[in-house]
Amino acid sequence: MTVLVLRLAAPLQSWGTESRFTRRTTGPAPSRSGVIGMLAAAKGLQRTDPLDELRQLRIGVRTEQPGHVVRDFHTARTRDGATSMPLSHRYYLSDAVFAVAIEGDATLLDDLQQALRRPVFPIYLGRRSCPPAGRLVWGVRDGDVTTVLESLPWLASPAVRKAAPPVVQLTVHRDCDPADPTGEVVRDDPISFDPGYRQWGWRTVKRYRVDVPNPDSEHDSRTDIDDSHDPLAPLREAL
C-alpha cells in the first residue's frame, strides 16, 4: 500500500460540509469532498467530469495545529454599485495546519503528486480565497492511512513545536468501516461537482487521538518552581 502525504497550511482555511445560504460554516478539519476537489483541480478536471478514479482513494487527516475559528461579516454589491448582495457570515480556520494521508494506487498517487506541484487550475483550501502556504507535497510513503498518520513526524510550525511538551496528542479523522460502532456518518463523499446537479454521498468517519513525539520541544516541564509568591503580602503586613 502507498500513501501520498500533504501538509495543508494557510492563514485561512474553510472546510464547509453543511453550509447553506448566508451562513457558511467550516468544519474542524479538511473534508473529503474538499480534498478531492483540490486534487481534481490540480489534475485539470472540469466540474462535469466523472470523479470515479478519485473516489476510490482512502483519505485521513491529522490535526497538527487546530487554529481558531474567525468570522467574516461579508458585504458585497454589484459591479456598478447599484444593488446590494445578501449579507452573509463566513467562517474560517485561522493559523491551522493539517497532515493529509491519501491512500491508493501507486501510479495514481504519483500522477497526483506531479499534478499538485504543477496544477492545471489554482488549488485552494476549501474556498478560492484560501490558497495554500508553504510546502504542500511531503512525498509518498509505504503503508496505509492509519500507520502513516500514527508515525508521521509532527508538522506544526516551528514556534508551536518549541512551546509544546515532548509528547503531544493529535486528533485523527479517517474513513472507517460503516459497521464500526465508533464511527460517525457524514454527508461528505463527492459524487459530482457539476454546478447544475451537485451530489454528495454518505461516509463513515472515525475520530481518535494519537501520541506523537516532539523532538523540538523547549517546554519547561520543571516541577520545582516556587509559585508560593503572594503579591498581597506587603499590604497585609502594613495593616
N, C-alpha and C positions, 0 to 999 in steps of 0.2 A: 504493500500500500504506500501511496505517495501523498504528501500534503504540501500545499503552497501556503507560505506564511506571509501575511500582510500586517503592516502597522498603520492603523488609521489614527492620525493626529491632525488637529487643526484648531485655530482659535475658536471656531464654532462648528458644531455638527448638529444634525437633526434627523432622527430616525422615526418618523411617524408611521404607525400601523393602524390607527383608528381616527385620523384627523378628518374632520368634516367641516365644511362651510367656513365660518370666520374664526374658528378656534383650531389652530394647527399645533398639535402637541408633539412631543418627542418621547420615544422610549428610552430606557436607561442604557441600552446597548444597540449596536448596529443590527438591523433587521435582515432576515434572509432575502426579502424582496429588494431591500436597498443594496445589499452586496451583489446580488445577481444583476441588478440594474447597472451597477458600476462596471461589472465585467462585460455586460452586453455593450455598453457604450465604448469601452476600450477596444472591443473586437469590431466595432463599426456596425453592429446590428441595428436595423431600423425598428421602430416601435411595433410594427406589424409583423416582424419576423418571428418564427417559432422559437421557443425557449427550451425545447426538449433536451438538447445537449447540456445546457447549464443547469437544468432542473435535476439532473442526475447527481450533481455534486452534493456532498455532505459538508455542512458548514458549522463551525463552532467559533465562539467568541470568548475571549478572556478580557476582563476589565482591568487595564493596567493603572489608569487614573480615572476615577468616576466623574471628575469635573463637578460642575454645579449647573443647575437649570437657570437660564435667564429668559426673560420675556421681552419681546419686541411688540410694542403697540404700533401696528402698521397702518399708515395712511397713504393713499395714492389718489391721483387724479388722471384723467385722460390727457393725452399729449397736448391738446390745445388748452387744457386747464379749465374747461367749461363744466366738466362733470366730475363729481367726487365718486370714487370707487368705495365699495363697502369697507368699513373699518374691520380690522382683524387683529387677533392676538396670536403671535407666532413664537413658539418656544424652541430653545436651542440648548445644547450641552456646551458649556464653555470650559476650555482647558482640559478636555477629556482625551484619553489615549486608550486604544483597544488593539489587542492582538487578534487577528482573524486567521483561523486554520481552515483551508479548503481542501477536502479530500476527493480524489477522483482519478481518472485515467492519467498516466504519466505524460502521454503525448498531449492531451488536452491541457494539463496544467502547465506544461512548457509553453504551449501556444498562448495561454492566458498571461503567463509571466512576461513574455515578449510584448504582448498587446498592452499591458499596463505600463510598460516602460516607454512605449510609443503609441499612445492611444489614438484611435481614429477620431472619436468625439471626446470633448473635455469630460473628465471624470470629477465627481464631487461626492461629498459625504452626506448623502441624504437629500440635500437641496442644492440648487445651482449656485447659491451664494456661499457655499461651503467647500472650496477647493482644499485638497489635502496639503499638508505642510510637512517638510522633511522627507526622509527616506520612506517610501511606501512598500516596496517589494523586499522581503527578507529571505527570499530563496525557497528552494524545495527541500523537504526533509523526508526521510523514511519514517513510516509509522502511520497511525491513524489519528483522527482528530483528537481523541481523548489523550493518548500518550504524548502527542506533541504539545498540547496545551498544558499538560502537567509538568513537562520537562523544559519548556521554553524559558530562557532567561527573562527576567523582569525587564520590560521595555518602557518603563516610565521615564520621565525626563530626569536628567542628572540631579537637579535640585531636589526633586521629590525623593529619589533614591537615597541621597545623602542624609536627608532628615528622617528617614524611616528606620525601623528596627532591623536587625539582621535577618529576620524571617517575617514575611508578610503574607496575609491571606487575601487571595484574589478570587473574584467571582467568575465562574464559567457558565456560559449559556451554550448548549449544543443540542442538536437533533437527537431524539431517542425513540425507542420502540413505542408505538401508540399504547401498548399494553402495560407500559411501565407505570406503576401507581404513583410515582413521584413526579410524573410529567405534567406539564401544563399545556393545554391546547390553545393555539393562537392562529388567527387567520393571516398568515404571513408567507404563503408559498405562491409565488407569482405564476400564473398560468398564461397571461397575456398582458403586454403593456400597450396594446392598441388603444389609442385615445377614445375611439368610438365604442369600445367594448372591453374595458379593463376587467380582468378576472384574477381572483386570489383563491387559493385553496387553504385547507387547514393543515397544520403540522403540530407535532408534539415536541415540546422543549423541556429539557431538564436543566435546573439551575443548582449549582453547588459551589463550594469554596475549596480551593487548593492552597497548600503552603508552598511558597516559593522563596528560595534563599536570596538575600540581598547583600552581595559582597561589597557594595559601595557604601554601606551604612556608616554614618558618623554619629549615629544616635547615641546620646548619653544615657546609658542604662544603669548608672551607679545608684545604689540604694542607700549609701552612707551620707547623703546630702542632708545637712541640718536645716530643716524647714520649720524650726520652732520659733522663728522670729515673730515677735508681737509688736506691730507698729504703734499700738496704743499704749504700750507700757510706760513711756515717759509721761504721758498725760495722767495715767493712774497714780504714778509716784508723786506728781505735783499736787494732787488733791489731798 
